[in-house]
Amino acid sequence: MAATAFDQLRLLFPENTTEKVVTPIDQDNNSEKYQAAVSRPWSQTCWIPAAAYVYLSSVQELIQALAIVRKTGTKFAIRTTGHNPNAGFSSAGETAVVLDISQLKSKELITADEGVTVAQFGAGNTWGDVYHWLEERGLSAIGGRDSQVGLGGFLLGGGMGALPNLHGLGADGVRNFEVLLADGRLVNANANENSDLYRALKGGGSNFGIVTRLDLATHPLINVQYTINLYNPDDHVAINQATVAVQQAMEEDPKIGLFTNFNNGFVAVGLLYGDHPAEPPQAFGPFHNLKSLVATALQSTNGTLLSLAQAMGHPQTAQKRRICTITTKVSHDLYEEVFKAWGEVSKTLPTGAVLHYTIQPFGKAGVQAGKARGENIMGHENVSQCWWVFTCEWPKDGSDDAAAENAIDAMSEKVQSLANAKGLLLDFKCMSFATASQKVLGSYGAENVKRMREVAAKYDPEGVFQKLQNGGFLLRDNV
Ligand SMILES: Cc1cc2nc3c(=O)[nH]c(=O)nc-3n(C[C@H](O)[C@H](O)[C@H](O)COP(=O)(O)OP(=O)(O)OC[C@H]3O[C@@H](n4cnc5c(N)ncnc54)[C@H](O)[C@@H]3O)c2cc1C
């Protein structure tokens, strides 16, 4: 099937075929390009050789490529940056093609209804591209904390930014999605047009179409004061107390942002504030009072979303990675039990593998900010919450995949059962941080699953995105 498809795909680009359709057949003169495409994803677990990588540089090319894929019944994956670590989501095996849309980098400002300035970005832009371009114009938009992550997967998965309580999640800031449907139509989805699709896309992933452009609400330049401190993990009781205290303070002050990352030998704490106060905000006092500070990874900086995202950007390192997520209410007791479980599970890991986890707070103000901007599809409860993300990283050739993968599954089960026993477990699982087997779409609640099924049936009646898409959090098996 793939062979027929890429013969036809090549015909689309007679002038520069081997630039646009990269296959292993061209190994002799194109092997570097092919290897670069295979190894683009952030996690080595996704370095799977596909039948072809098709580089689309315009929406028109994408429309033609999708038509061929559909007509030939070829499996496909959509890729922007390849940051999602689940194998087969933005990567695919030898019978499938990867449609790479990272070249869709258009950028434009428009004045929308009520004089609001909206920024239109091609789906291939990264958050670094977006912040840089907006800040040159004195503007900001709500996006990711890492400059290299792409708009597509981030926004379709909800998207947790540095200051999630200030204006809600990334998805809540999308004013309009331009979407390529399976039948080749390019439609807009916003509050007035295809509003059912609009809501479903705000957290519903790649179930309904390929998003080609995202129109984001802009804000006057958002200043951010940030610092990243490293603490000794032996002080976990006080570190967890300080984390809870800052989470409580967030409910009063939506400019506060925080992450607490328990890692091998250190705890990295990001103290973020959506302004440039003359003095560090008092809310961070519980961390400033800790005696266990071992180093400052990032000095207190008066910056912006761009400079923060650049500081948080990462070099590409060849590591296999697996992640999972759980959402709970805020509780010092639970945080301590999770710390102990982490210690136990870490002991099961082979040499060279590292398990770390991050407490990511999301407050009631964030839930409400989202509601105020129109509903999304994620069904968040109106409580102060913690979006845990557990990450295992291990060298490709160094150790046992199964042990590392089991460690993530063990953390997921343990934290779920600990939180459940205390009545602190929340259903929601954030797509951005979930492992493939987690039922993300099902976690949004029965009513939202029904909505998403109706939208999929209406906009993709033949089920192309369910049947031919290689992987993803799809309605076919993720509820
Ligand atoms: C270093 C790092 C930092 C991160 N930081 C954050 C963070 O601060 N907050 C947060 O919420 N998440 C964060 N994430 C998670 C990230 O948002 C997800 O991994 C997301 O899926 C990446 O999207 P992408 O488009 O960059 O990557 P890809 O892997 O290319 O795409 C991810 C998924 O989305 C689909 N997809 C992508 N674009 C489109 C499109 N236009 N139309 C339809 N489907 C599409 C792909 O098919 C794939 O299934 C981070 C991840 C990493 C590795």
PDBQT file of the ligand as one rigid body, heavy atoms in Angstrom, charges set to zero:
ROOT
HETATM    1  C1  LIG A 501      10.912  18.814  26.368  1.00  0.00    +0.000 C 
HETATM    2  C2  LIG A 501       9.399  18.869  26.398  1.00  0.00    +0.000 A 
HETATM    3  C3  LIG A 501       8.755  19.928  27.004  1.00  0.00    +0.000 A 
HETATM    4  C4  LIG A 501       7.352  19.968  27.058  1.00  0.00    +0.000 A 
HETATM    5  N1  LIG A 501       6.729  21.012  27.685  1.00  0.00    +0.000 NA
HETATM    6  C5  LIG A 501       5.387  21.016  27.777  1.00  0.00    +0.000 A 
HETATM    7  C6  LIG A 501       4.697  22.048  28.473  1.00  0.00    +0.000 A 
HETATM    8  O1  LIG A 501       5.277  22.998  28.971  1.00  0.00    +0.000 OA
HETATM    9  N2  LIG A 501       3.351  21.972  28.555  1.00  0.00    +0.000 N 
HETATM   10  C7  LIG A 501       2.640  20.963  27.963  1.00  0.00    +0.000 A 
HETATM   11  O2  LIG A 501       1.408  20.932  28.061  1.00  0.00    +0.000 OA
HETATM   12  N3  LIG A 501       3.263  19.989  27.289  1.00  0.00    +0.000 NA
HETATM   13  C8  LIG A 501       4.601  19.976  27.200  1.00  0.00    +0.000 A 
HETATM   14  N4  LIG A 501       5.217  18.961  26.549  1.00  0.00    +0.000 N 
HETATM   15  C9  LIG A 501       4.402  17.902  25.939  1.00  0.00    +0.000 C 
HETATM   16  C10 LIG A 501       4.040  18.284  24.503  1.00  0.00    +0.000 C 
HETATM   17  O3  LIG A 501       3.066  19.311  24.520  1.00  0.00    +0.000 OA
HETATM   18  C11 LIG A 501       3.480  17.047  23.777  1.00  0.00    +0.000 C 
HETATM   19  O4  LIG A 501       4.487  16.070  23.660  1.00  0.00    +0.000 OA
HETATM   20  C12 LIG A 501       2.920  17.384  22.406  1.00  0.00    +0.000 C 
HETATM   21  O5  LIG A 501       2.240  16.240  21.920  1.00  0.00    +0.000 OA
HETATM   22  C13 LIG A 501       4.001  17.804  21.435  1.00  0.00    +0.000 C 
HETATM   23  O6  LIG A 501       3.403  18.302  20.261  1.00  0.00    +0.000 OA
HETATM   24  P1  LIG A 501       4.264  18.557  18.943  1.00  0.00    +0.000 P 
HETATM   25  O7  LIG A 501       3.319  19.019  17.889  1.00  0.00    +0.000 OA
HETATM   26  O8  LIG A 501       5.437  19.398  19.289  1.00  0.00    +0.000 OA
HETATM   27  O9  LIG A 501       4.860  17.099  18.638  1.00  0.00    +0.000 OA
HETATM   28  P2  LIG A 501       4.518  15.894  17.670  1.00  0.00    +0.000 P 
HETATM   29  O10 LIG A 501       5.131  14.717  18.353  1.00  0.00    +0.000 OA
HETATM   30  O11 LIG A 501       4.964  16.186  16.292  1.00  0.00    +0.000 OA
HETATM   31  O12 LIG A 501       2.946  15.754  17.676  1.00  0.00    +0.000 OA
HETATM   32  C14 LIG A 501       2.279  15.260  18.824  1.00  0.00    +0.000 C 
HETATM   33  C15 LIG A 501       0.938  14.624  18.453  1.00  0.00    +0.000 C 
HETATM   34  O13 LIG A 501       0.047  15.603  17.941  1.00  0.00    +0.000 OA
HETATM   35  C16 LIG A 501      -0.347  15.288  16.602  1.00  0.00    +0.000 C 
HETATM   36  N5  LIG A 501      -0.333  16.537  15.866  1.00  0.00    +0.000 N 
HETATM   37  C17 LIG A 501       0.659  17.462  15.893  1.00  0.00    +0.000 A 
HETATM   38  N6  LIG A 501       0.317  18.513  15.133  1.00  0.00    +0.000 NA
HETATM   39  C18 LIG A 501      -0.912  18.250  14.635  1.00  0.00    +0.000 A 
HETATM   40  C19 LIG A 501      -1.787  18.970  13.785  1.00  0.00    +0.000 A 
HETATM   41  N7  LIG A 501      -1.448  20.165  13.327  1.00  0.00    +0.000 N 
HETATM   42  N8  LIG A 501      -2.982  18.413  13.460  1.00  0.00    +0.000 NA
HETATM   43  C20 LIG A 501      -3.337  17.199  13.946  1.00  0.00    +0.000 A 
HETATM   44  N9  LIG A 501      -2.534  16.480  14.759  1.00  0.00    +0.000 NA
HETATM   45  C21 LIG A 501      -1.336  16.996  15.093  1.00  0.00    +0.000 A 
HETATM   46  C22 LIG A 501       0.706  14.307  16.110  1.00  0.00    +0.000 C 
HETATM   47  O14 LIG A 501       0.210  13.441  15.141  1.00  0.00    +0.000 OA
HETATM   48  C23 LIG A 501       1.044  13.547  17.380  1.00  0.00    +0.000 C 
HETATM   49  O15 LIG A 501       0.083  12.552  17.650  1.00  0.00    +0.000 OA
HETATM   50  C24 LIG A 501       6.603  18.919  26.474  1.00  0.00    +0.000 A 
HETATM   51  C25 LIG A 501       7.258  17.853  25.849  1.00  0.00    +0.000 A 
HETATM   52  C26 LIG A 501       8.641  17.816  25.815  1.00  0.00    +0.000 A 
HETATM   53  C27 LIG A 501       9.320  16.650  25.181  1.00  0.00    +0.000 C 
ENDROOT
TORSDOF 0
